[in-house]
Amino acid sequence: MKQKFVIEGLAGKKVLNGEIKVNGAKNAILPLLAATIFLDKPAEFSNVPKIEDVARMLELLKMLGSEFEWTGERTLKIDASKLSSQVLDNDNAKRMRASILLTGPLLARFGKVSFPHPGGCVIGERPIDLFIEGFKKMGASVSEKNELFEISAVNGLIGTEFFFPVPSVTGTETLMLAAVGAKGKTILKNAALEPEVVCLAEFLNSRGARISGFGTPEIIIEGGRLFKESTSSRLIDGRTVDKVFPVIPDRIEAGSFLILGALAADNLKITDCQPAHLDSLIEALRFSGVTVEVGSNWLAIKNNEKVANETLRAVNIKTREYPGFPTDLQAPMTVFLTQVFGESSIHETIFEGRLNYVVDLEKMGANIKMWDAHRVLVKGPTSLKGKELDGPDIRAGLAYILAAIVAEGESTINNAYFIDRGYERIEERLKKIGVKIKRVDCEVC
Ligand code: EPZ
């Protein structure tokens, strides 16, 4: 049964109040689950978000022969030690770009893997040429027919040096995973710096891998063995993890809620997050005139009702790889910029199809001009009117929720599944801070 969200807008009033907790990071747990393919014992993770993409990844792993159980509200135990297949299910793998993360460990552990070109959000072409080039440099042979890939490394993978012409998050994670099982040393250059890459490397090291340089553009992996589960290890921020590995907070969820706070809250506290992962957004909001309070694991927007949108000023945004402004917050930030005074430019440098949603914001009343596939100009403030919208992907879907909350009147956002892919029970959490939102079943929506 398909579902949609129905939202009664606040017509620009800043009246939301309370606290909203951030869950574990979607883009951290997905590579962590792929990493369990190397372990000869079960692994347990805490702070696991209960979102659709985790369910899809668990389905893929189950089809390969993994077993898993929820040992707590958000604690998950998974045993991939007895895998029986190296063929990714076509339908499931095509539903989620992150399915490609499984190819690295499967190839390294079994010497072969078959998979379809992964699907995922329609935000651009989403090529996988860097993954293929990396596997080839590690000694694998690749054949492709009708977008089905067969990769084999009958003598195992060999460590190599690989330079990413563009930093790729899942490309870095997948080749790091492959390198853990390769013989010898691998050096990944121009690697992604994202916190989710760091989290994966820390987990692998806590299970006996030997990875250094993560969080910098040059990652060195001493590969060559499956490893036994170690008891505990120190993380780079000094914490020690015991057998249960904590998933880092979702910085994109935290950033989405911070933007909601700036748009429609009087007092909003965002808890259980990692503010250090959000410097670029915090600075952009502060530049605009929003007062953002930063705690050790929380963020807050206070007494915001007194701040008129006309006093908030335009900000030019250019998305960049971490620690630059995240492309996953570009759509939510555009909604904010429709409400502030002046002309803001938004330059999406990562994906070529990630600005298409602005057409729907214009239908709601936003004043947005598209320069080209990568750049738009937003003039504000404009009042928005409720509309029926079709969420095109995870992050634009969340942006539509923000726009609907700001708008006057009722909005309907179809394709609730897309939002559920990345945000757990979003309507329940938003209701608690005063948003008038409900989830509705619908035959066709
Ligand atoms: C990851 O996608 C995230 N997904 C995306 O989040 C995020 O938007 C993106 O990184 C950028 O931060 C996960 O981590 C599961 P890339 P990924 O490879 O790895 C080009 C969300 O909503 N490229 O870093 O697929 C590519 O076209 C999702 O949570 C190649 O050219 O993105 C893009 O221009 C959406 N060849 C650039 O690299 C390749 O082989 C960065 O993409 C691979 C990538």
Boltz pocket constraint, residues with backbone or C-beta under 6 A from the ligand:
constraints:
  - pocket:
      binder: B
      contacts: [[A, 26], [A, 27], [A, 30], [A, 97], [A, 98], [A, 121], [A, 124], [A, 125], [A, 126], [A, 127], [A, 128], [A, 129], [A, 130], [A, 131], [A, 166], [A, 167], [A, 168], [A, 169], [A, 170], [A, 171], [A, 327], [A, 328], [A, 349], [A, 350], [A, 351], [A, 352], [A, 394], [A, 395], [A, 422]]
      max_distance: 6.0
